Amino acid sequence: MKILVTGGAGFIGSAVIRTAIRRGLSVVNVDALTYAACLDNVATVSGDPRYAFEQADIRDKEALMRIFEAHQPDAVMHLAAESHVDRSIDGPSDFIDTNIGGTFNLLEVARHYWEQRGKPETFKFHHVSTDEVFGSLGETGYFTENTPYDPRSPYSASKAASDHLVRAWHETYGLPIVLTNCSNNYGPYHFPEKLIPVVILNALAGKSIPVYGNGENVRDWLYVEDHADALLLVLSKGQNGRCYNIGGENERRNIDLVNSICAILDEKRPKTAGSYADQITFVEDRPGHDQRYSIDPARVREELGWRPSVSVEEGLKRTVQWYLDNEPWWRKLQSRSGVGERLGTKVDAAQ
C-alpha cells in the first residue's frame, strides 16, 4: 500500500510516517513546511526507498493534482492543519484558509483521482481530527462519536468545518472515508509551543512554568506513537463512512500533569537547590478555555480491538527523557516565530 500523508513533517504526521515505513508501507509525505514542520522528524526514514517527500501546500490545488498523478496513492491520510489554539485566537485567517479551504482542495483532488480510476473500493480518505470539535465537558461524561459538535475556538471551529466537509463528500459523492477524532497527543518531536514541551523546556531553562487559570482544566492524554498505531489500524480496517474517537484513557488536570513533569525532571536532572515545581506560575487564563475533554474509545476498542499501550506516567517519562537526549532538535526550533511567547490574548480587534 502507498499512503499519501499530508502534514507528514509535523508532530503526529511524522509519527504516522515513521510507523508506516517501519511496517513496510510506502509513504508520500506532502508538507508545506510551515513554522511547525521539521524534516528532522522523519530523518530516520528519509533514506528509505519507500519514502518520498513533496513540498506543497494543500491550499495549492494544482500542486496536489500533480502529486496524485505522479505518485498514484492507494489511500490518503490527511493530517495537515494549523493546530495551535492560541495562534488561532490571534490570527484565525490561516486556520480558515488551511483547515477548511485546504481540506476542500484535498477532497476535490482525491475525489477526481478516485473517479478517474473507476472508483476502487480499496481507496480510502482518512481525515484526522480533534476532540476539540465537541466543545467542553463538565466534571462527568465523555465524548462519543455521536456527541453534537460545539467548537469554542477558531481552531476547533475550522476543524469542525473540515469534518463536515469530509462527511459531505462521502454522502454526496460516495468518496470512501474514515474519520478520527483524537485527544491531546504528546511524546517525541512535539513542537515546543505546546503545553508539555513548554513545561519541560522552561523548567530546564530556569524560566517560569506558565499554567493557565487555576490549572483545573482536564485533558485526556494520548501518547503519539499509540495514536499512530491507531490511525493506521483505522485506515486498514475501519468501516467506510465510519468515525472513530481515539483516546488515551489518561485524564489529568493540567496542574497535576505539570507537577508530574517537574517530579520526573527532579529525578532525571535535579536542580542544585529546590524543585522544578518552584517555577510554576499561574497566568491569566486562555479566552474561552474549555474545561474538560474526555473520550470514550469504546467503538475503536470493540470494533477494531485497539487500546492505548502507554500510560501517562510512562509516556511522560519517555517524553522527558527524549527532550533531555535531543537538545539540538528543540534548540533550533526555539528561534521560530512565536515560540516561547504567550499567544492567544488578542481578543480585542483594536489591539
N, C-alpha and C positions, 0 to 999 in steps of 0.2 A: 504494500500500500504506500502511496505517496500522498503526504498531507501538506497542504498549504497552510502555514501558520502565520497569521498577522500579529504584529507586536511581539515577534519572537526574540527581540533583543531586550525586552522588558523583564520584569521580575517573574511573573507567572509563566509568560510565554517561553522564556528561556528554560525554565524547569520542565515544561512540556517537551521542548525540543531535546534537551539532554536525555530525558527518559525515553522518548520515542527512538532516538538514534541507538541508544543502548539496547533497545528491544528489536533492532533490525529493520525498523521502518525507514522510509525515505522522507525527507522534510525539505520544503522550500520555505525559507524564512523571509517574510516580507515586512520590512520595518522602515519607517521614515527617519529613524534615528533622531528623534526629538530629545529634549533635555533629559528625560528619564531613561533613555535607552543606553545600552552599553554592550558593544560586541564582545567585550571580555566575558560577558555572561555565558557565551556559547563557545568560548575559545577551546574548551576541552573536546568539542566535537566538530569544530570548523574545518578540520582537515580530513574528515570522513568523506568518502566519495558519494555517500547517500545524502549529504548535506549541501544545500545551495542557498545563497543569500541574494536577495534583490532589495536594493534600497528604493522604496517607493512609498508614497503617501496614499492612504485609502481614499483620500479626497480627490485623487487623480484617476479618473475612470479609464482614460486611455492607457495609462501605465498598468492598471490592473488587467485590462483586456490583453495586453501584450504578454504579461506574466502568465496568465492562464493558458494562453495559446502555446507559449514556449515550454511550459513545464507539465501540462496535462495532469493536474492533480486528481486523485480519487476522492478527496474529501477536503473540506475547509474547516479549520479551527480558528474562529475569529476572536482574538484577544486584544487587538489594537484599540486603545482608548485613552483619552485623558482621564485620570483616575483619582486625582488628589482633591478631596472635598474643599480644603481651604483655598486652593488655587481656583476652584470653580466659583467660590464666593467673590474673589477679587476680579476674576476675568472669565465670565461664563461663556463668552463667544466661542472660544476654542473648543469647549465641551460640546456645544451645539453643533458646530461645523464638523468635528471629527466623529463624535459618538453617534450622532443622528445622520448627518449628511454622508459621512464615510461609510456607515453601515448600509445606507441605501445604495450607494455605489457598488459596494461589495455584493450585496444581494442581487442587484441587477446583472452584474457581470457573471456571477455564479449561475444565475437562472438561465441566461442565454447560453453559457457554456454547457450546462446540463441539457438544455433543449436541443442544441445542435448535435449532441451525441446520442440522441434518441431517448432521453430521459432515463438513464440507467438507474435501476433500483438500488444499486450499490453505492451511488453517490450520496454524500451527506454534508450538510452545512451545520456545523456545531457552533452555536453562539454562546459565549462565556460571559455571564453577567454577575450581578452582585445581590446580596440580600438587602442592600440599602433601598432598593426599589419598593420594599414593603413598608417603609416608614419606621415607626418606633413602637416598641413593645413596652407594656407596664412591667410590674415585678414578676408576673407569671405569663405563661403561654409561649407558643413557638410559631415561627413562620413555617407554613406548609406550602406546597405547590398551588394551593387554592386560596391563599391569603390575598385579599384585594390589594392592589398597588396603591401606595400612599407616599410617594417620594417627597423629601423635605428640603433637598439642596439642589442647586443647579446640576451637580454631578449626577445625583441619583435620578433626577428628572430626565436627564439626557439618556441614561442607561435604561430607564423605564420605556422611553420612546423607542429605543433601538430594539428592546424585547418585543414590543408590539409590532414593529415592522417585520421582524423575523417571523412571528406567528402569522401575520397577514400574508406574507409571501408563500407560506405553506398552505394556508387556507385558500388563497386566491389562485395561485399558480401551480400548486402541488409540489413546490420545492421540498425535497426531503430535508427535514431539520431535526435537531435536538437542541434543547436549551438548558443551561445550567445556571443556577444562582448560588453563589458561594458565600461563606462567612469570611471574616478577616483572615487574610493569609500572613504568614511570617516565615522567616528562615533565611538561608544563604542568598546573597545577591539582592536583598531588599533595599531599594533605593533610599538613601539616607535623609529623606524628609518625612518618612512615616514614623509612627509612634515608637515602635521597638528599636529601630536603628537610632532614632534621636536620643532615646534614653541611654543606650549603650555608648554612643559617641560623645554625648555631652558629659556623661559620667567620667569617661576616660580623659576628657579634656579639662576636667575640673570646673565645668560650667554648671549653671543651674539646670535642673531637670524639670521642664515645664509640664505640669499636669493641669488640664483644663477643668475649670469649675472646682468641684469638691472631689473629683476623682471617682464618683459613684457610678458613672456610666459603665454599662456592661457590654462586653463583646464576646462572641464565640470565636475561638482562635483555631485556625487550621494550618498545620504545617505544610509548606508549599509543595514538598515532594509527595505528600499524601494527596494533595489536590491534583497534581499532575497525573498521578496514578488513576484517580477517579475520572478525570476528564478523558483519558484515553480509553477507559472502560466504557464510559457512556458513548463515546464515538463509535466503538466497535459493536456494542451490544444494546445500546439504548434504543427504545422503540421510536419509530418515525413519528414526529409531531409531538413527542413527549417532553415534558420539562422535569428536571431533577434538581432538588435542593441538596447541596453538598456542604455539610457542616463538620466541625472538628469535635463536637461534643465536649468542648472545653470552655465553658463560660467563666469569665473572670471580670471583676471590677477593674477599671483602669488603674486605680491606686494599688490594688493588690498585685497586678501584673508588674507595675513599676518597682514595687518593693521586692518582688521575686528576682527581677533582673539585677537589682542592686545587691541582693544577697549572693547571687551567683558570681558577680564581679568581685565582691568582698572575698570570696573563696579563691577565685582563679587569679586575680590580680589585686591583692589587698593594698589599700592606701597606707601611707606611713602612719596616719592617725585617723580615727573615726571610720565611719561607713559612708559608702556612696549615697545611701539614703539621706544623709545630711544635706545633700544638694537638691533635694526635691523642693520645688517651689510651685505653689498653686497660682494659676494665672486666670485672667478673665476667660470665661467660657466661650467656646465657638458659637456664633449665631446659629440658632436652630439645631443645636446639638441633640441628636437622637439619644434617648435614654438607654435603650437596651435593644440588642439584636440577639436572637437565638433561633437556630434552625432545627427543625425536626427532619432528620435524614432517613426516615423510615422507608420512603419509596426506593431510594438508591440502595439501601441495605437489603430490603426484601425482594426487589425485582432483579438486582444485579449482584447482590452479595458483597457490597463494598462497605467497609467501616474504616475509620482512621486508625492508623497503627501507632502514631506518635502522640503521647500525652503532652500537655502544655509544659509540664515540668521538664520532661526530657527534651522537648523541642527547644525550649528556651536555653537549656544548657548547650545544645548543639549550636544554636544560633550565636550565642555569646562567644563560644569558642571559635566559630568561623570568623567573626569580626576581629577577634584578637589575632587570628592567624593570617588575616588578609588585609592588613592596613594599606598596602599600595592600591588595592581596588577601591576602597572607600575614600581614601585621602584625595585622589584626583577628582572625585565626584563632588567634593565639598565646595569646589570653586564654581559650580554651575549655578545659574540664575535662581535665586530664591532659596537655595539650600542653606539651612541654618538660620533663616529668618522666620519671624512669626507672620504667617499669612492668614488670610480669611477673616480680616477685621474690617474690610472696607464695605460696610453695608450702606453707607451714605453716598449717594451718587455724586454729591458735590465735592467729595474728597478726591 
